[in-house]
Amino acid sequence: MIKPKALQKGDTVAIVSLSSGMGGDSIFRYRYLIGKQRLENQFGLKVVTMPNALMGSNYLNNHPEKRAEDLMKAFKDPNIKAVFCMIGGDDTIRLLPYIDYEIIKNNPKIFMGYSDTTVNHFMMYKAGLVSFHGPCILVEFAENRRMHEYTIQSIYQTLFNHTNYIDINSSPVWTSEFLDWSNEKNQTIQRALKKETHGYEILQGNGIVQGRLLGGCLGVFKMIIGTEIWPNANEWQDKILFLETGEDYPSPEEVCYFLRNLVAQGIIKQLKGILVGKPLDERYYEEYKSVYRMVIGKEAECPHIPILYNVNCSHTSPVCILPYGVMVQIDCENKSFAIIENPVNID
């Protein structure tokens, strides 16, 4: 995998809207401005917003080729060192016909987002580029009142630093509180934080396992299975799969059916381990645990595969950053998780 260069203060980064165009809608534009300003003031970066990123929901819904055009232009521009997604959505899959993987491969740079951006991450993976499942502009960078310190530290540790070991601890607090973005006054209200009462949980397995990360939003996977960006069966060998359930609250039955699909594809038996993100609002928290144990441990007859549960990599806040294609480690005895390979270059 090709590693992009680490960010430095003063670098230019681009904002793209590859799925929902809501960042350009007048009612939500203030969130975009806050996120942009924090990139500039908090992290010392110069920000370029790509030409179509603020064209609004209606236009971008009708023009997926324009969304892809922004992505390709951002990668081709040598002055741009990173590409950050405005937000997720539900139709990034429509960009597939317009992606040039050689442009991505030949112009490596940091790419970050999550949720529907899972599709883009698999594009990056196909091109052989390490990408980053993490904060987006309208959510984490524009967090009400101020960004979460846990998220800020993850950004610095993963994107700016040059280190071969990043210990990713469970956040001591979390929130899924919804404050209506259409009411700009809510921006002054900090979302209520809850104390983390579970921490990391090991659902099965023991010892220490290591493998390269591959995964994303479970609901989005259903759109990419069988497409040109879905990895071949042998590409899952010795991977650590990470999954998060998104904001559509999939039922335990839906998660069960999805995992059974991975079993049927022969993917599960090849894995070294599994990471599972904290469910939104902790809805189905215990039910999901039972599903993973049943499908992976019993039906697939893989009780040896460690499953680390309740990772801050989902639609709850704050979030950590997970780099695709990079070596990570699950330590079952100590209930710990770490990135054990430098995800960026400094050369």
Summary of the structure (lengths in Angstrom):
residues: 347
radius of gyration: 18.9
end to end distance: 15.7
largest distance: 52.3
contacts: 1223
relative contact order: 0.16
helix: 37%
strand: 21%
